[in-house]
Amino acid sequence: MFSELKFPVPWGHVAAKAWGPSEGHPVLCLHGWLDNANTFDKLIPLLPRGCYYVAMDFSGHGLSSHRPAGCPYHFLDYVTDVRRVAAALQWRRFTLMGHSMGGAVAGMFCFLYPEMVDKLILLESLGFLLAPEDTEAWLKSKRRVIDRLLSLEAKQQTPKARSPEAALQRLLEANSHLTAEGGAILLQRGATETPAGMVYNRDMRARTQSREFFTVEQCVKLLQKIQDRVLIIISQDGLLVPHNLPSRNHFVKALQEAFESNLKEHIQLAEVPGSHFVHLNEPEVVSGIISNFLTAQNTRARL
């Protein structure tokens, strides 16, 4: 069983759902890009029951309010969402668990507020967004954010309504790593039924978020700021394995080496069978590893 939560913000609210006793050890769960809090629906029931899990919807996602008109979605705004929710919950120190983009948000939060995080769990994420390798590509990515925002404002399109079947099919076409069951779970929170059909809840502007990129050198320096213990779970058929990132192998390898050399006994790397959404498609594959990590005290959790 879970409960729904709403945290007031100046432009509306940030929505979340919670499992477990409110006095339990706090764990804040962060979903991936264009997903929502339901991404943790099948995983959290398999984790230690003594914890209090809060899975939030980032602004513009799930049941959370869209940002005000004229505002783009900057990566740092998602980090601010996390800080707002932690303040509303009056959490001074807690565990962060993030999937994909949520892992990058969790990583940035750790760099900015290292004293507030005791453990960091990264699912299909290394805690960073990879920087374009040349200046022109970086400039184009920034220009694209501005142009797409202005284009959306000029078109003023109303969200497209689809049949439930078409809405699910569209989601699965855009996410080849999702199963039909996983897609349906995300749609329960990610779409609203209207007289015309199902309409996605997410803000169209969130598709063109302005990201915070890092070089390998910057990542290494940031890693030295982490005070907590880190668990990284990478799927064998996910987005971070070598054959799926042929142009970024050296970057991912350098990051992994930096994690191991800088965090030493603080780091635990686990490679598991499955796809980018293994935590949703096959949660039992990762639940044991995460549970051991959550319950481990001073000694490093073992696989």
C-alpha positions in Angstrom: 0.0 0.0 0.0 1.1 3.5 -0.7 -0.1 7.0 0.0 -0.2 10.1 -2.2 1.6 13.3 -1.2 1.6 16.9 -2.5 4.2 19.5 -1.7 3.2 23.1 -2.4 5.6 25.1 -4.6 5.2 28.7 -5.9 3.8 27.5 -9.3 1.5 24.7 -7.9 2.7 21.4 -6.3 5.2 18.6 -6.6 3.4 15.2 -6.3 4.8 12.0 -4.8 3.8 8.6 -3.5 5.1 7.0 -0.3 5.5 3.5 1.0 6.4 2.3 4.5 6.4 3.9 8.0 7.0 7.6 8.0 9.4 7.2 10.9 11.5 4.7 8.9 14.8 5.5 7.3 14.1 8.0 4.6 14.7 7.1 0.9 13.9 9.6 -1.8 13.4 8.0 -5.3 13.9 9.9 -8.5 12.5 8.8 -11.9 14.0 9.1 -15.4 13.4 11.6 -18.2 9.7 11.9 -19.1 8.8 9.0 -16.7 7.1 9.4 -13.3 7.1 8.0 -9.8 5.3 4.8 -10.9 8.7 3.6 -12.3 9.4 2.3 -8.7 6.0 0.6 -8.2 7.2 -3.0 -8.6 10.6 -2.4 -7.0 9.8 -0.7 -3.7 7.5 -3.5 -2.4 10.5 -5.9 -2.6 12.8 -3.6 -0.6 13.3 -3.5 3.3 10.0 -2.6 5.0 11.7 -0.6 7.7 12.4 2.3 5.3 10.1 5.2 4.3 10.2 5.5 0.5 9.0 8.7 -1.2 9.0 8.6 -5.0 8.4 12.1 -6.4 7.3 13.3 -9.8 9.6 16.0 -11.1 7.9 19.2 -12.2 6.2 18.8 -15.5 6.0 15.0 -15.0 3.4 12.6 -13.6 1.0 14.4 -11.3 3.2 17.4 -10.6 2.4 20.9 -11.8 3.9 22.2 -15.0 6.3 25.1 -14.6 5.0 28.6 -15.3 4.4 29.8 -18.9 7.6 31.0 -20.6 9.9 28.9 -18.4 12.2 26.2 -19.8 13.2 23.1 -17.9 16.7 23.5 -16.7 18.5 20.4 -15.2 19.2 22.3 -12.0 15.5 23.0 -11.5 15.0 19.3 -11.0 17.8 19.3 -8.3 15.9 22.2 -6.7 12.7 20.1 -6.8 14.6 17.5 -4.7 15.7 20.2 -2.2 12.2 21.5 -1.9 10.8 18.1 -1.2 13.5 17.3 1.4 12.7 20.6 3.1 9.0 19.9 3.1 9.6 16.4 4.6 12.1 18.0 7.1 14.7 15.4 6.2 18.2 16.4 7.2 19.9 13.3 6.0 18.5 10.6 3.7 19.2 8.0 1.0 18.8 8.9 -2.7 17.9 6.4 -5.4 17.7 7.6 -9.0 17.1 5.9 -12.3 18.7 7.3 -15.5 18.2 11.1 -15.5 17.0 10.8 -11.9 20.5 9.3 -11.1 22.1 12.4 -12.7 19.9 14.6 -10.6 20.7 12.6 -7.5 24.4 12.9 -8.3 24.3 16.6 -8.6 22.4 16.9 -5.4 25.1 14.9 -3.7 27.8 17.3 -5.0 25.8 20.3 -3.8 24.6 18.9 -0.5 27.0 16.1 0.4 26.1 16.5 4.1 22.4 15.6 3.5 22.9 12.2 1.7 24.1 9.0 3.5 23.8 6.6 0.5 23.4 7.0 -3.2 21.8 4.3 -5.5 22.2 4.8 -9.2 20.1 2.7 -11.5 21.4 2.8 -15.1 23.2 6.0 -14.4 26.8 7.1 -13.4 25.5 10.3 -11.7 26.6 12.5 -14.6 25.3 13.7 -17.9 28.0 13.2 -20.6 29.3 16.4 -22.2 29.4 16.8 -26.0 33.0 16.2 -27.1 33.3 19.3 -29.2 32.4 22.9 -28.7 30.1 23.2 -31.7 28.0 20.2 -30.5 27.7 21.9 -27.1 26.6 25.2 -28.6 24.1 23.4 -30.9 22.5 21.7 -27.8 22.1 25.0 -26.1 20.6 26.7 -29.1 18.2 23.8 -29.7 16.8 24.3 -26.2 15.9 28.0 -26.9 14.6 27.3 -30.4 12.4 24.4 -29.4 10.9 26.4 -26.5 10.0 29.4 -28.7 8.6 27.0 -31.3 6.3 25.3 -28.8 5.1 28.7 -27.6 4.4 29.8 -31.1 2.4 26.7 -32.0 0.4 26.6 -28.8 -0.6 23.1 -29.5 -3.1 21.3 -27.3 -2.0 17.9 -26.1 -2.9 15.1 -28.5 -5.6 12.7 -27.3 -5.2 9.0 -28.0 -7.1 5.8 -27.3 -5.6 3.9 -24.3 -4.1 1.4 -26.7 -2.6 4.1 -28.9 -1.2 5.9 -25.9 0.5 2.8 -24.7 1.8 1.9 -28.2 3.3 5.4 -28.6 5.1 5.1 -25.3 6.5 1.6 -26.1 7.7 2.9 -29.5 9.6 5.7 -27.8 11.0 3.3 -25.2 12.2 0.1 -26.7 13.5 -1.1 -23.2 10.0 -1.0 -21.7 7.6 -4.0 -21.6 3.9 -3.6 -22.2 3.3 -4.1 -18.5 5.9 -1.5 -17.5 4.5 0.9 -20.0 1.0 0.5 -18.6 2.3 1.1 -15.1 3.9 4.4 -16.2 0.7 5.4 -18.1 -1.4 5.1 -15.0 0.4 8.2 -13.6 1.6 9.6 -16.9 -1.7 10.2 -18.7 -5.2 11.4 -17.9 -8.4 10.2 -19.4 -10.5 12.9 -21.1 -13.7 12.8 -23.2 -11.5 12.9 -26.3 -9.1 10.1 -25.1 -5.9 9.7 -23.1 -3.7 12.7 -22.8 -0.1 12.6 -21.6 0.4 14.6 -18.4 4.0 15.6 -19.1 4.8 19.1 -20.1 6.0 19.2 -23.7 8.7 21.7 -22.7 10.3 19.0 -20.6 11.4 17.3 -23.8 13.9 20.1 -24.4 15.5 20.4 -20.9 18.7 22.4 -20.6 21.2 20.0 -19.2 24.3 20.4 -17.1 27.2 18.6 -18.8 30.6 17.6 -17.3 34.0 16.7 -18.6 35.9 13.7 -17.2 38.2 16.1 -15.3 35.2 17.9 -13.7 33.6 14.5 -12.8 36.7 13.4 -11.0 36.8 16.6 -8.9 33.1 16.3 -8.1 33.5 12.7 -7.0 35.9 13.8 -4.3 33.1 15.7 -2.7 30.9 12.7 -2.2 30.7 11.7 1.5 28.2 8.8 1.1 28.4 5.2 0.0 27.4 4.6 -3.6 25.8 1.6 -5.4 25.8 1.7 -9.2 23.7 -0.9 -11.1 24.3 -1.2 -14.8 22.1 -3.5 -17.0 23.8 -5.7 -19.5 21.4 -4.7 -22.3 21.0 -1.1 -21.0 22.3 2.3 -22.1 25.6 2.2 -20.4 27.2 -1.0 -21.7 30.1 -0.7 -24.2 28.2 -2.0 -27.3 25.4 0.6 -26.8 27.8 3.5 -26.3 30.5 3.0 -29.0 31.4 6.7 -29.2 31.5 7.1 -25.4 33.3 4.0 -24.3 36.3 5.9 -23.1 34.1 8.4 -21.2 32.2 5.7 -19.3 35.4 3.7 -18.6 37.1 6.8 -17.3 34.1 7.6 -15.1 34.1 4.0 -13.7 37.8 4.2 -13.0 37.4 7.6 -11.3 34.6 6.2 -9.1 36.8 3.2 -8.0 39.9 5.3 -7.4 38.3 8.2 -5.6 35.6 6.4 -3.6 37.5 3.1 -3.1 35.6 1.2 -0.4 32.6 3.6 -0.8 31.7 2.3 -4.2 29.9 -0.9 -5.3 29.4 -1.6 -9.0 27.0 -4.3 -10.1 26.2 -5.5 -13.6 22.9 -7.3 -14.0 21.0 -9.0 -16.8 18.2 -6.9 -18.2 17.4 -3.6 -20.0 17.4 0.1 -19.1 14.2 -0.4 -17.2 15.2 -3.6 -15.4 14.0 -2.2 -12.1 10.5 -2.0 -13.5 10.5 -4.9 -15.9 12.3 -7.4 -13.6 12.6 -5.8 -10.2 13.7 -9.1 -8.5 16.9 -8.9 -10.5 18.0 -5.8 -8.6 15.9 -5.8 -5.4 18.3 -8.1 -3.5 21.4 -6.0 -4.3 19.6 -2.8 -3.3 18.2 -4.4 -0.1 21.7 -5.5 1.0 23.1 -2.1 0.3 20.3 -0.3 2.2 20.6 -2.5 5.3 24.4 -2.6 5.3 25.9 -0.5 8.1 29.7 0.1 8.2 30.9 -2.7 6.0 30.6 -2.7 2.3 27.7 -4.7 0.9 28.6 -7.8 -1.0 27.0 -9.2 -4.1 
